[in-house]
Amino acid sequence: MHAFDVLGDPVRRRILELLADGERPAGAISEAVRAEFGISQPAVSQHLKVLREAGFATVRADGTRRLYAVDAAPLREIDAWLDRFRGFWDQHLDALATELARGRRARARDKEEP
């Protein structure tokens, strides 16, 4: 499965967001995702399986618990692919930053003038 196919699903993106904060037990992931998306525990397990098989998540046993974590390697690959497109938005973001700075300076000047 292609990386963008994996990330195209909102449930899998949410799971990765949860894992971005650190390792989590499968039960906690399932509970959070089920509450937000209203899907069953087996459906959450299937999403975790897709993330594992695509290399986006790792799992390790801790007694009876299964702890999941993000594997950053596929995310780095996506970042490298996106790198050639950054020029399309970096220029616009730089221009926005310039305009915001001008606005802050203008407000500061307005406050100083009686």
Helices and strands as residue ranges (DSSP letters): H 3-7, H 10-20, E 24-25, H 26-37, H 41-53, E 57-62, E 65-70, H 73-83, H 86-112
